[in-house]
């Protein structure tokens, strides 16, 4: 464990350091040398006109970040690994595009389009008013003062993680401007008139090949290519490479379509960066041209607009592979005793199948739909169980495809055809009738039901081919159906989108209090970079629902959902995904045998949810697993086995007593990347009715467990 030391080193360099700005002569720099080493073996040394941060990276090597104290020269003098400088002579580059939020529904909003109102893009300016080196727990921050972008102001910060080559580079800015929604682009740049400090700019294209733009080809007017792995690379003039990669989930604000939105840039005069040549990552302004909400910036909130710099002694392929290690190659790791489960996909394969078959006049599987792209993508990512949300189209589109029972029959047949021993593809809908808000349905086998029960029509009828066909026309009918077929229902995107105000508005109804109502689904929405966790909207809902519960049958859970539409080979799916690890032993359930065990795991809270980088394969409170009961006491032992890729930031033990929510934080800034550990803490849980755990890393990736419950409460 790295020693922790509250230590500050002040380095002052008064002047101006913005793109093509007139430079002022810097006064003498005041340097307060540390009296002892920073945590983790980080060393700070002052040389003529510069300061060097030196730290243990990995495998016995050390890395260095050299910053210039002369405001007439680029801020980043060198980034080195194992004695090799991979890139130098560059400045931080940033563009903040500022628009206006419609606050009629407050800050928890998806249905908004700041792109359709006036907006303006501003470049990062950095005066280097001062430089401070401070301990951040076991990590080290280098804070450069005098950062601004339009109405935003603050600092520019580098964060060093001992045991890792990673450097977090962030514009940490706030604004007092009301109702602000924004995007940001980040990277590194140099004056367009100067000598290029790199040999080439490189990225992985949609054919999974490395593309290089060498020399002056990287100086042409800026473009934004489609890239794999969400990153772009500069290869150094003498070897080595430096990649820029965003936080893999936090950086991407929510959209309906997980499109590959050309999320990297390189070249000259990108957006507001006049006279600069650079490279970096970007956020799309137009999104999928539906609802494009951008990022929240409430007045006074400190927006941490960060990306990661990853130096490497090899070439672009080497640093790309190193970067992909942090997302496990955009795959969800197999864990013994668990199966990966994901929910809420509007791929609309059923409608496509029927319409394409009609167009081709085919009685076989239509050409082009033999193995849809979404099936291939799920298998490539080790997604084993997928719960669809089909038939989420306007009534006219569904009527063109077929009647209700034909649609269901086709959905059932196709999910069975596309399932095998690697993928269990399951029927499901977002029917959104009678209950209020939007909700998902999930049954343990194919079930036939209609949504518009007529007066005098029986609740259930026997069809000679399909068997039971149910007809629902009220909340009571929906609950009867779920009870009859052992199904589950839950709120989709609670407290936002079409569920604004739900499940709160129906928390006292019989269907909500039923054990057939699972709870609400978790997704990162909305985006706000002042927050230390993703999806706080749903985590708060989960806590409230369990504080509402008056008896064990009313306990609720919050599995992750993805809620995206069409998926293609080019989709940037991983960035928008999360995954649930269900505690399921033995082989993957088969379609023919039914999947009641999947619903039992959800209803029993036998899972954990993660963005993929942080794993909690074991979690107990006094030996009880999530979803189980135990007598809470004064010295309850909370234990979790944790595995991670990015260095961790903190864990929290969250509990409730039916009225309030309590949080106990565990700092984890002593962690290097790619680790595992058993966390154990004694907590006073007297009077609490439930308790759960969250863990978050430095990229705001995270994982959380369902609650353990107090026995009989």
C-alpha positions as CSV (number, residue, x, y, z in Angstrom):
1,X,0.0,0.0,0.0
2,X,1.4,3.4,-1.0
3,X,2.1,5.7,1.9
4,X,-0.1,8.8,2.0
5,X,1.2,12.2,2.5
6,X,-0.5,15.6,2.4
7,X,2.2,17.5,0.6
8,X,2.1,20.5,-1.7
9,X,4.8,21.9,-3.9
10,X,4.2,25.4,-5.3
11,X,5.7,26.3,-8.6
12,X,4.9,29.7,-10.0
13,X,5.2,30.7,-13.6
14,X,3.3,33.9,-14.3
15,X,2.7,34.6,-18.0
16,X,0.4,33.7,-20.9
17,X,0.4,30.3,-22.6
18,X,-2.5,30.1,-25.1
19,X,-2.6,29.2,-28.7
20,X,-0.6,31.8,-30.6
21,X,-0.9,34.3,-27.8
22,X,1.6,37.0,-27.2
23,X,4.1,35.8,-24.6
24,X,5.2,37.6,-21.5
25,X,8.6,37.3,-19.7
26,X,8.0,35.0,-16.7
27,X,9.3,36.2,-13.3
28,X,11.4,34.0,-11.2
29,X,9.7,30.8,-10.3
30,X,9.2,29.9,-6.6
31,X,9.7,26.2,-6.0
32,X,9.0,24.6,-2.6
33,X,10.9,21.3,-2.5
34,X,9.1,18.5,-0.8
35,X,10.6,17.4,2.5
36,X,9.9,13.8,1.8
37,X,8.7,11.6,-1.1
38,X,5.2,11.7,-2.4
39,X,3.1,8.5,-2.1
40,X,4.0,5.6,-4.4
41,X,7.6,6.7,-5.1
42,X,6.7,9.8,-7.1
43,X,9.5,12.3,-7.3
44,X,9.5,16.0,-8.3
45,X,12.6,17.7,-9.5
46,X,13.3,21.3,-10.6
47,X,15.7,22.0,-13.4
48,X,16.4,25.2,-15.3
49,X,13.0,26.3,-16.7
50,X,11.2,23.0,-16.1
51,X,9.8,20.6,-13.5
52,X,9.9,16.8,-13.9
53,X,7.4,14.4,-12.3
54,X,9.0,11.0,-12.2
55,X,7.1,7.9,-11.0
56,X,7.2,4.1,-11.1
57,X,5.1,3.0,-14.1
58,X,5.0,-0.8,-14.5
59,X,7.4,-3.8,-14.6
60,X,10.3,-1.9,-13.0
61,X,10.2,1.0,-15.5
62,X,9.7,4.6,-14.6
63,X,7.9,7.3,-16.5
64,X,8.4,11.1,-16.6
65,X,6.3,14.1,-17.3
66,X,8.4,17.2,-17.9
67,X,6.6,20.6,-17.8
68,X,8.0,23.9,-19.0
69,X,8.0,26.9,-16.7
70,X,8.7,29.2,-19.6
71,X,5.3,30.4,-20.9
72,X,6.9,31.1,-24.3
73,X,7.4,27.4,-24.9
74,X,4.9,24.5,-25.0
75,X,3.8,23.4,-21.6
76,X,4.6,19.7,-22.1
77,X,8.3,19.5,-22.7
78,X,8.5,15.7,-22.7
79,X,6.6,12.5,-21.9
80,X,8.9,9.6,-21.4
81,X,8.8,5.9,-20.6
82,X,11.9,3.9,-19.5
83,X,14.2,6.7,-20.5
84,X,12.7,7.1,-24.0
85,X,10.9,10.4,-24.8
86,X,7.8,9.4,-26.8
87,X,6.4,12.9,-27.4
88,X,7.3,16.5,-26.4
89,X,6.9,20.1,-27.5
90,X,3.1,20.1,-27.2
91,X,0.4,22.0,-25.4
92,X,-2.9,20.8,-24.0
93,X,-5.7,21.4,-26.5
94,X,-9.3,21.7,-25.6
95,X,-12.6,23.0,-27.1
96,X,-15.7,23.6,-25.0
97,X,-18.9,24.0,-26.9
98,X,-21.5,25.9,-24.8
99,X,-25.2,25.7,-25.3
100,X,-28.4,26.2,-23.3
101,X,-30.4,23.5,-21.4
102,X,-34.2,23.5,-21.4
103,X,-34.9,23.3,-17.7
104,X,-38.6,22.9,-17.8
105,X,-38.0,19.3,-16.5
106,X,-34.9,20.3,-14.5
107,X,-31.4,18.9,-14.9
108,X,-32.5,15.2,-15.0
109,X,-33.4,15.3,-18.7
110,X,-32.9,13.4,-21.9
111,X,-35.5,14.9,-24.2
112,X,-33.6,18.1,-25.0
113,X,-31.7,19.4,-28.0
114,X,-29.2,22.2,-27.1
115,X,-27.8,21.8,-30.7
116,X,-31.0,23.4,-32.0
117,X,-30.5,26.5,-30.0
118,X,-27.6,29.0,-30.3
119,X,-24.3,27.6,-29.2
120,X,-20.6,28.6,-29.4
121,X,-17.3,26.8,-29.3
122,X,-14.4,28.2,-27.2
123,X,-10.7,27.1,-27.2
124,X,-8.9,26.3,-24.0
125,X,-6.6,29.1,-22.9
126,X,-3.9,28.5,-20.3
127,X,-2.0,31.3,-18.7
128,X,0.0,29.1,-16.4
129,X,-0.5,31.5,-13.5
130,X,0.9,28.9,-11.2
131,X,1.7,25.2,-10.9
132,X,1.1,23.1,-7.8
133,X,2.0,19.5,-7.1
134,X,-0.3,18.0,-4.5
135,X,-0.9,14.6,-3.0
136,X,-4.3,13.2,-3.9
137,X,-4.4,10.3,-1.5
138,X,-2.0,7.8,-3.1
139,X,-2.1,9.6,-6.4
140,X,-0.3,12.9,-7.4
141,X,-1.9,15.9,-9.1
142,X,-0.1,18.6,-11.0
143,X,-2.4,21.6,-11.1
144,X,-1.8,24.4,-13.6
145,X,-3.7,27.6,-12.9
146,X,-5.3,30.0,-15.3
147,X,-7.4,27.7,-17.5
148,X,-10.5,29.1,-19.3
149,X,-12.8,28.3,-22.1
150,X,-15.5,30.9,-22.8
151,X,-17.7,31.2,-19.7
152,X,-15.8,28.4,-18.0
153,X,-12.7,28.9,-15.8
154,X,-10.5,26.9,-13.5
155,X,-7.4,24.8,-13.8
156,X,-5.8,22.3,-16.0
157,X,-4.7,19.1,-14.1
158,X,-2.5,16.1,-14.7
159,X,-3.0,13.1,-12.4
160,X,-0.2,10.5,-11.9
161,X,-1.0,7.0,-10.8
162,X,2.0,5.1,-9.4
163,X,2.3,1.7,-10.9
164,X,0.7,2.9,-14.2
165,X,1.8,4.8,-17.3
166,X,-1.6,6.5,-17.4
167,X,-1.7,10.3,-17.0
168,X,-5.1,11.9,-16.6
169,X,-5.2,15.3,-18.4
170,X,-8.3,17.4,-17.5
171,X,-9.8,20.8,-17.9
172,X,-11.3,21.3,-14.4
173,X,-13.7,24.2,-15.0
174,X,-16.8,25.8,-13.7
175,X,-19.2,28.4,-14.9
176,X,-21.9,30.6,-13.3
177,X,-23.8,30.8,-16.6
178,X,-27.3,29.5,-16.0
179,X,-28.8,26.5,-17.8
180,X,-25.6,25.4,-19.5
181,X,-25.3,22.3,-21.6
182,X,-22.0,21.6,-23.2
183,X,-19.6,19.2,-24.9
184,X,-15.8,19.1,-24.8
185,X,-13.0,18.0,-27.1
186,X,-9.5,17.3,-25.8
187,X,-6.1,16.6,-27.1
188,X,-2.6,18.0,-27.7
189,X,-1.5,20.6,-30.2
190,X,1.4,22.6,-31.5
191,X,1.7,25.8,-33.5
192,X,0.8,25.1,-37.2
193,X,3.8,27.1,-38.3
194,X,6.3,25.0,-36.4
195,X,8.0,21.7,-36.8
196,X,5.7,18.8,-36.1
197,X,6.7,17.0,-32.8
198,X,5.5,13.6,-34.0
199,X,6.4,11.3,-36.9
200,X,2.8,10.3,-37.6
201,X,-0.8,10.3,-36.3
202,X,-2.4,6.9,-36.3
203,X,-5.7,5.3,-35.5
204,X,-7.5,2.0,-36.0
205,X,-10.1,2.2,-38.7
206,X,-13.4,0.2,-39.2
207,X,-11.5,-2.7,-40.8
208,X,-9.4,-3.0,-37.7
209,X,-6.3,-1.8,-39.5
210,X,-3.8,0.8,-38.3
211,X,-4.0,3.9,-40.5
212,X,-1.0,6.3,-40.4
213,X,-0.9,10.0,-41.5
214,X,2.8,10.7,-41.7
215,X,4.5,14.1,-41.6
216,X,2.7,16.9,-43.3
217,X,-0.3,14.6,-44.0
218,X,-1.2,15.1,-40.4
219,X,-1.0,18.9,-40.8
220,X,-3.8,19.1,-43.4
221,X,-7.2,20.7,-42.4
222,X,-8.6,18.8,-39.5
223,X,-10.8,15.8,-40.0
224,X,-12.6,13.4,-37.6
225,X,-12.3,9.8,-38.7
226,X,-14.3,6.8,-37.5
227,X,-12.1,4.9,-35.1
228,X,-12.0,1.6,-33.2
229,X,-11.1,1.7,-29.5
230,X,-12.2,5.4,-29.1
231,X,-8.6,6.6,-29.3
232,X,-5.9,8.2,-31.5
233,X,-2.2,8.0,-31.3
234,X,0.9,10.1,-32.1
235,X,4.0,8.2,-32.9
236,X,7.2,9.9,-31.7
237,X,9.9,11.1,-34.0
238,X,12.4,8.8,-32.4
239,X,10.1,5.9,-31.6
240,X,7.5,5.3,-29.0
241,X,3.9,6.5,-29.1
242,X,1.4,8.3,-27.0
243,X,-2.3,7.5,-27.2
244,X,-5.2,9.8,-26.1
245,X,-8.2,7.8,-24.9
246,X,-11.3,9.1,-23.1
247,X,-13.0,7.5,-20.1
248,X,-14.7,4.6,-21.9
249,X,-18.2,5.2,-20.6
250,X,-18.4,8.6,-18.9
251,X,-17.2,10.5,-21.9
252,X,-20.2,9.5,-24.1
253,X,-23.4,11.3,-23.2
254,X,-26.6,9.2,-23.6
255,X,-28.1,8.7,-27.1
256,X,-30.7,6.4,-28.6
257,X,-28.3,5.1,-31.1
258,X,-24.8,3.8,-30.2
259,X,-23.4,5.2,-33.4
260,X,-19.7,5.5,-34.2
261,X,-19.7,9.3,-34.2
262,X,-16.2,9.9,-35.5
263,X,-14.9,10.3,-32.0
264,X,-11.3,11.3,-32.8
265,X,-9.8,14.3,-34.6
266,X,-6.4,15.4,-36.1
267,X,-5.0,18.1,-38.3
268,X,-5.0,21.9,-38.4
269,X,-7.6,24.4,-37.3
270,X,-9.9,21.9,-35.6
271,X,-13.1,23.7,-34.5
272,X,-12.0,26.7,-32.4
273,X,-8.2,25.8,-32.5
274,X,-7.1,28.4,-35.1
275,X,-3.5,28.3,-35.9
276,X,-2.9,25.0,-34.2
277,X,-2.2,21.5,-35.4
278,X,-3.1,18.6,-33.1
279,X,-4.9,15.4,-32.4
280,X,-7.4,14.2,-29.8
281,X,-10.8,12.9,-29.0
282,X,-14.1,14.6,-29.6
283,X,-17.8,14.6,-28.7
284,X,-20.3,14.8,-31.4
285,X,-22.5,17.9,-31.5
286,X,-25.2,16.3,-33.7
287,X,-25.3,12.9,-32.1
288,X,-27.9,10.6,-33.7
289,X,-30.0,13.7,-34.7
290,X,-32.8,12.6,-32.4
291,X,-32.6,13.8,-28.8
292,X,-29.1,15.0,-28.2
293,X,-28.8,16.2,-24.6
294,X,-25.1,17.0,-24.3
295,X,-23.7,17.3,-20.7
296,X,-25.1,19.2,-17.7
297,X,-23.2,22.0,-16.1
298,X,-25.2,23.4,-13.2
299,X,-23.9,26.8,-12.1
300,X,-20.9,26.5,-9.8
301,X,-20.4,22.8,-10.4
302,X,-16.8,21.8,-11.1
303,X,-16.8,20.0,-14.4
304,X,-13.9,17.5,-14.6
305,X,-13.3,17.3,-18.4
306,X,-10.7,14.6,-18.5
307,X,-9.0,12.2,-20.9
308,X,-6.1,9.9,-20.5
309,X,-2.6,10.1,-22.0
310,X,-0.9,6.7,-22.4
311,X,2.7,6.7,-23.4
312,X,4.3,3.5,-24.7
313,X,7.8,2.5,-25.9
314,X,6.4,0.8,-29.0
315,X,4.3,1.9,-32.0
316,X,0.6,2.7,-32.5
317,X,-0.4,-1.0,-32.5
318,X,1.5,-1.5,-29.1
319,X,-0.2,1.5,-27.4
320,X,-3.6,0.6,-28.8
321,X,-3.3,-2.9,-27.4
322,X,-2.2,-1.5,-24.0
323,X,-5.2,0.9,-24.0
324,X,-7.6,-1.9,-24.8
325,X,-6.3,-3.8,-21.8
326,X,-8.2,-1.3,-19.6
327,X,-11.5,-2.4,-21.2
328,X,-10.5,-6.1,-21.5
329,X,-10.5,-5.6,-25.3
330,X,-14.1,-4.3,-25.1
331,X,-15.2,-7.7,-23.7
332,X,-16.9,-8.7,-20.5
333,X,-14.7,-11.1,-18.6
334,X,-16.0,-14.6,-17.9
335,X,-16.4,-15.2,-14.1
336,X,-16.9,-18.7,-12.7
337,X,-20.4,-19.2,-11.4
338,X,-21.8,-16.2,-13.3
339,X,-23.5,-15.5,-16.6
340,X,-23.5,-12.1,-18.3
341,X,-27.0,-10.6,-18.8
342,X,-28.0,-7.4,-20.6
343,X,-31.4,-5.8,-21.2
344,X,-33.3,-3.2,-23.2
345,X,-32.4,-3.4,-26.9
346,X,-34.7,-2.0,-29.6
347,X,-33.0,-3.8,-32.5
348,X,-36.5,-4.3,-34.1
349,X,-35.4,-7.6,-35.7
350,X,-39.0,-8.8,-35.7
351,X,-40.3,-6.0,-37.8
352,X,-37.3,-6.2,-40.1
353,X,-37.7,-9.9,-40.6
354,X,-41.4,-9.7,-41.6
355,X,-41.0,-6.7,-43.9
356,X,-37.9,-8.1,-45.5
357,X,-39.5,-11.5,-46.0
358,X,-42.5,-9.8,-47.6
359,X,-40.2,-7.8,-49.9
360,X,-38.2,-10.8,-50.9
361,X,-41.3,-13.0,-51.2
362,X,-39.4,-15.4,-49.0
363,X,-40.7,-18.3,-46.8
364,X,-37.1,-18.8,-45.5
365,X,-34.9,-16.6,-43.4
366,X,-34.7,-13.4,-45.4
367,X,-31.3,-12.8,-47.1
368,X,-29.1,-10.6,-45.0
369,X,-30.8,-11.6,-41.7
370,X,-29.2,-15.0,-41.3
371,X,-26.9,-13.8,-38.6
372,X,-27.7,-10.1,-37.7
373,X,-24.8,-7.8,-36.7
374,X,-26.1,-7.6,-33.2
375,X,-25.7,-11.3,-32.6
376,X,-22.1,-11.2,-33.8
377,X,-21.4,-8.1,-31.6
378,X,-22.8,-9.7,-28.5
379,X,-20.8,-12.9,-29.0
380,X,-17.6,-10.9,-29.6
381,X,-18.2,-9.1,-26.3
382,X,-19.0,-12.3,-24.3
383,X,-22.6,-11.2,-23.7
384,X,-24.4,-14.5,-23.0
385,X,-28.0,-13.6,-22.2
386,X,-29.8,-10.7,-24.0
387,X,-33.3,-9.5,-23.1
388,X,-34.7,-7.6,-26.0
389,X,-37.3,-4.7,-26.0
390,X,-38.9,-5.4,-29.4
391,X,-42.0,-3.9,-31.0
392,X,-41.1,-0.4,-29.8
393,X,-42.3,1.3,-32.9
394,X,-45.3,3.4,-33.9
395,X,-48.6,1.5,-34.2
396,X,-48.6,2.1,-38.0
397,X,-45.2,0.5,-38.5
398,X,-46.2,-2.5,-36.4
399,X,-49.5,-2.9,-38.3
400,X,-47.6,-2.9,-41.6
401,X,-45.3,-5.7,-40.4
402,X,-48.2,-7.9,-39.1
403,X,-50.9,-8.4,-36.4
404,X,-50.0,-8.6,-32.8
405,X,-49.9,-12.4,-32.6
406,X,-47.9,-12.7,-35.8
407,X,-45.3,-10.3,-34.4
408,X,-45.0,-12.2,-31.1
409,X,-44.8,-15.6,-33.0
410,X,-42.1,-14.2,-35.2
411,X,-40.2,-12.7,-32.2
412,X,-40.3,-16.0,-30.4
413,X,-39.3,-18.1,-33.4
414,X,-36.4,-15.8,-34.2
415,X,-35.0,-15.5,-30.7
416,X,-35.0,-19.3,-30.6
417,X,-33.3,-19.6,-34.0
418,X,-30.6,-17.1,-33.0
419,X,-29.9,-18.7,-29.6
420,X,-27.2,-21.3,-29.2
421,X,-24.7,-22.5,-26.6
422,X,-23.0,-19.1,-26.6
423,X,-25.9,-16.7,-26.7
424,X,-29.4,-16.9,-25.2
425,X,-31.5,-14.3,-27.0
426,X,-34.7,-13.7,-25.2
427,X,-38.0,-12.1,-26.2
428,X,-39.1,-8.9,-24.4
429,X,-40.9,-5.7,-24.9
430,X,-41.3,-2.1,-23.6
431,X,-45.1,-2.2,-23.8
432,X,-45.7,1.1,-21.8
433,X,-49.4,0.5,-21.2
434,X,-51.6,1.1,-18.2
435,X,-49.0,1.3,-15.4
436,X,-47.8,4.8,-16.0
437,X,-44.3,5.7,-17.3
438,X,-42.3,3.2,-19.4
439,X,-41.7,-0.4,-18.4
440,X,-40.3,-3.6,-19.6
441,X,-41.9,-7.1,-19.6
442,X,-40.0,-10.3,-19.2
443,X,-41.3,-13.9,-19.1
444,X,-39.6,-17.2,-18.4
445,X,-40.9,-18.7,-21.7
446,X,-42.7,-17.4,-24.8
447,X,-46.1,-15.8,-23.8
448,X,-48.8,-14.5,-26.1
449,X,-50.7,-11.4,-25.0
450,X,-52.5,-8.5,-26.5
451,X,-52.5,-4.9,-25.1
452,X,-56.1,-3.8,-25.8
453,X,-58.6,-6.0,-24.0
454,X,-62.1,-5.2,-25.2
455,X,-65.2,-4.9,-23.1
456,X,-66.5,-8.3,-22.4
457,X,-63.4,-10.0,-23.8
458,X,-62.0,-12.7,-21.5
459,X,-58.7,-12.2,-19.7
460,X,-57.4,-15.5,-21.3
461,X,-58.4,-17.5,-24.2
462,X,-57.1,-20.9,-25.6
463,X,-55.7,-20.8,-29.1
464,X,-55.4,-24.2,-30.8
465,X,-51.9,-23.3,-32.1
466,X,-50.5,-20.8,-29.6
467,X,-52.0,-22.1,-26.4
468,X,-53.0,-19.4,-23.8
469,X,-53.5,-15.9,-25.3
470,X,-53.9,-13.2,-22.6
471,X,-55.7,-9.9,-23.1
472,X,-54.8,-6.9,-20.8
473,X,-56.7,-3.7,-20.4
474,X,-55.8,-2.4,-17.0
475,X,-53.2,-2.4,-14.3
476,X,-55.0,-5.3,-12.6
477,X,-54.8,-7.3,-15.8
478,X,-51.1,-6.7,-16.2
479,X,-50.5,-7.9,-12.6
480,X,-52.7,-11.0,-13.2
481,X,-50.7,-11.8,-16.3
482,X,-47.4,-11.5,-14.5
483,X,-48.6,-13.7,-11.7
484,X,-50.1,-16.3,-14.0
485,X,-46.9,-16.6,-16.1
486,X,-44.3,-15.9,-13.4
487,X,-43.1,-12.8,-15.3
488,X,-41.3,-9.7,-14.2
489,X,-41.9,-6.0,-15.0
490,X,-39.8,-3.0,-14.1
491,X,-39.5,0.7,-14.8
492,X,-37.4,1.5,-17.8
493,X,-35.1,4.6,-17.3
494,X,-36.8,5.7,-14.0
495,X,-37.2,9.4,-13.3
496,X,-36.2,10.4,-16.9
497,X,-37.4,10.2,-20.5
498,X,-40.9,8.7,-20.6
499,X,-40.6,7.6,-17.0
500,X,-40.2,11.1,-15.6
501,X,-41.8,11.0,-12.2
502,X,-41.9,7.2,-12.1
503,X,-41.8,4.9,-10.2
504,X,-42.6,7.5,-7.5
505,X,-46.1,8.2,-8.8
506,X,-47.2,4.6,-8.5
507,X,-45.2,3.4,-5.5
508,X,-48.5,2.8,-3.6
509,X,-50.2,0.7,-6.2
510,X,-50.8,-3.1,-5.8
511,X,-48.7,-3.9,-8.9
512,X,-45.7,-1.9,-7.6
513,X,-45.8,-3.5,-4.2
514,X,-46.1,-7.0,-5.8
515,X,-43.0,-9.1,-6.0
516,X,-43.6,-9.2,-9.8
517,X,-42.5,-5.6,-10.0
518,X,-38.7,-5.8,-9.9
519,X,-37.8,-2.1,-9.5
520,X,-36.1,0.1,-12.1
521,X,-33.2,-0.2,-14.5
522,X,-29.8,1.5,-14.3
523,X,-28.1,3.5,-17.0
524,X,-25.7,6.4,-17.1
525,X,-28.1,9.2,-17.9
526,X,-28.0,12.2,-17.7
527,X,-24.3,13.2,-18.0
528,X,-22.6,15.5,-15.5
529,X,-18.8,15.5,-15.1
530,X,-18.9,17.0,-11.7
531,X,-20.4,13.7,-10.4
532,X,-18.0,11.0,-9.0
533,X,-20.3,8.1,-10.2
534,X,-22.4,7.2,-13.2
535,X,-26.2,6.7,-13.1
536,X,-26.8,8.3,-9.7
537,X,-30.4,8.9,-10.8
538,X,-31.1,5.1,-10.6
539,X,-28.9,4.4,-7.6
540,X,-30.9,7.0,-5.7
541,X,-34.1,5.4,-7.0
542,X,-32.9,2.0,-5.8
543,X,-32.3,3.3,-2.3
544,X,-35.6,5.1,-2.2
545,X,-37.5,2.0,-3.4
546,X,-36.0,-0.1,-0.6
547,X,-36.7,2.6,2.0
548,X,-40.4,2.5,0.8
549,X,-40.6,-1.3,1.2
550,X,-42.8,-2.3,4.2
551,X,-42.3,-6.1,3.9
552,X,-39.9,-8.5,2.2
553,X,-42.1,-9.0,-0.9
554,X,-41.8,-5.3,-1.7
555,X,-38.0,-5.2,-1.9
556,X,-36.7,-3.9,-5.2
557,X,-33.6,-4.2,-7.5
558,X,-32.0,-2.2,-10.3
559,X,-30.3,-4.3,-13.0
560,X,-28.4,-2.4,-15.7
561,X,-30.1,-1.6,-19.0
562,X,-28.6,-0.3,-22.2
563,X,-31.6,1.1,-24.1
564,X,-30.2,1.6,-27.6
565,X,-31.7,1.0,-31.0
566,X,-30.1,-0.6,-34.1
567,X,-26.7,-2.2,-33.7
568,X,-24.3,-2.6,-36.6
569,X,-20.7,-3.7,-37.0
570,X,-19.6,0.0,-36.7
571,X,-21.6,0.8,-33.6
572,X,-19.7,2.1,-30.6
573,X,-21.5,-0.3,-28.4
574,X,-19.1,-0.8,-25.5
575,X,-19.1,2.9,-24.6
576,X,-22.9,2.8,-24.1
577,X,-23.1,-0.6,-22.4
578,X,-23.1,-2.0,-18.9
579,X,-23.5,-5.7,-17.9
580,X,-25.2,-7.7,-15.2
581,X,-23.3,-10.8,-13.8
582,X,-26.0,-13.2,-12.7
583,X,-25.1,-15.9,-10.1
584,X,-25.9,-18.9,-12.3
585,X,-24.1,-22.2,-12.0
586,X,-23.8,-24.8,-14.7
587,X,-24.2,-24.4,-18.5
588,X,-26.0,-21.5,-20.1
589,X,-29.7,-22.1,-20.0
590,X,-31.2,-23.3,-23.2
591,X,-34.1,-21.7,-25.1
592,X,-36.0,-25.0,-25.3
593,X,-35.6,-25.7,-21.6
594,X,-36.8,-22.2,-20.6
595,X,-35.0,-19.5,-18.7
596,X,-36.8,-19.3,-15.4
597,X,-33.4,-19.3,-13.6
598,X,-32.6,-16.0,-15.2
599,X,-35.7,-14.4,-13.8
600,X,-35.1,-16.1,-10.4
601,X,-31.6,-14.6,-10.3
602,X,-33.0,-11.1,-11.0
603,X,-35.9,-11.4,-8.6
604,X,-33.5,-12.8,-5.9
605,X,-31.0,-10.0,-6.3
606,X,-28.4,-12.6,-7.3
607,X,-26.2,-10.4,-9.4
608,X,-24.0,-7.4,-9.6
609,X,-23.9,-4.7,-12.3
610,X,-20.8,-3.1,-13.8
611,X,-19.6,-1.0,-16.7
612,X,-17.1,-3.9,-17.2
613,X,-13.9,-2.6,-15.7
614,X,-14.7,-3.1,-12.0
615,X,-15.8,-6.5,-10.9
616,X,-17.3,-7.6,-7.6
617,X,-17.6,-11.4,-8.0
618,X,-18.1,-11.9,-4.2
619,X,-19.9,-9.6,-1.8
620,X,-21.3,-10.5,1.7
621,X,-22.5,-8.9,4.9
622,X,-21.9,-11.3,7.8
623,X,-21.8,-14.1,5.2
624,X,-25.1,-13.1,3.5
625,X,-24.9,-12.5,-0.3
626,X,-26.8,-9.8,-2.2
627,X,-30.6,-10.5,-2.1
628,X,-30.3,-12.5,1.1
629,X,-31.1,-11.7,4.7
630,X,-29.0,-11.5,7.8
631,X,-29.4,-10.0,11.3
632,X,-27.7,-6.6,11.1
633,X,-25.6,-5.7,14.1
634,X,-23.2,-3.2,15.5
635,X,-20.1,-4.8,14.0
636,X,-21.4,-6.2,10.7
637,X,-18.6,-7.4,8.5
638,X,-18.9,-6.2,4.9
639,X,-16.6,-8.1,2.6
640,X,-16.1,-7.9,-1.1
641,X,-13.7,-9.5,-3.6
642,X,-12.8,-6.8,-6.2
643,X,-11.0,-6.9,-9.5
644,X,-10.2,-3.8,-11.6
645,X,-8.3,-2.4,-14.6
646,X,-8.1,1.4,-14.2
647,X,-6.8,2.4,-10.7
648,X,-9.7,2.7,-8.3
649,X,-11.0,5.9,-6.7
650,X,-13.3,4.8,-3.8
651,X,-15.9,2.4,-2.5
652,X,-19.1,3.2,-0.6
653,X,-21.2,1.1,1.7
654,X,-24.7,2.5,1.2
655,X,-27.5,1.6,3.7
656,X,-31.0,2.7,4.7
657,X,-33.3,2.5,7.6
658,X,-36.7,3.0,5.8
659,X,-36.3,6.8,6.1
660,X,-32.8,7.9,5.4
661,X,-29.8,6.8,3.3
662,X,-26.3,6.5,4.8
663,X,-23.0,6.3,3.1
664,X,-19.6,5.1,4.4
665,X,-16.7,5.9,2.0
666,X,-13.6,3.8,1.6
667,X,-10.7,5.6,-0.1
668,X,-8.9,3.4,-2.7
669,X,-6.3,5.7,-4.1
670,X,-3.6,3.3,-3.0
671,X,-4.4,1.0,-6.0
672,X,-2.4,0.5,-9.1
673,X,-4.1,-0.7,-12.3
674,X,-5.0,-4.4,-13.1
675,X,-5.4,-5.5,-9.5
676,X,-7.5,-7.5,-7.2
677,X,-8.2,-7.2,-3.5
678,X,-10.5,-8.3,-0.7
679,X,-12.1,-5.3,0.9
680,X,-13.3,-5.8,4.5
681,X,-14.8,-3.3,6.9
682,X,-16.8,-3.5,10.1
683,X,-19.9,-1.3,9.9
684,X,-22.6,-0.4,12.5
685,X,-25.8,-1.5,10.7
686,X,-28.1,-1.4,13.7
687,X,-31.5,-0.2,12.7
688,X,-30.8,-0.5,9.0
689,X,-33.1,-2.5,6.7
690,X,-30.7,-2.9,3.8
691,X,-27.1,-2.3,2.7
692,X,-25.2,-2.5,-0.5
693,X,-21.8,-1.6,-2.1
694,X,-20.5,0.6,-4.9
695,X,-17.0,0.8,-6.3
696,X,-15.7,3.5,-8.7
697,X,-12.4,4.0,-10.5
698,X,-10.5,7.0,-11.8
699,X,-12.3,6.9,-15.1
700,X,-15.7,6.9,-13.4
701,X,-16.2,3.3,-14.4
702,X,-17.9,1.4,-11.6
703,X,-19.9,-1.6,-10.2
704,X,-22.6,-1.9,-7.6
705,X,-24.3,-4.7,-5.8
706,X,-28.0,-5.2,-4.9
707,X,-28.7,-4.9,-1.2
708,X,-28.4,-7.4,1.5
709,X,-31.5,-7.1,3.7
710,X,-32.0,-7.1,7.4
711,X,-33.8,-10.3,8.4
712,X,-37.6,-9.9,8.6
713,X,-37.6,-6.2,7.8
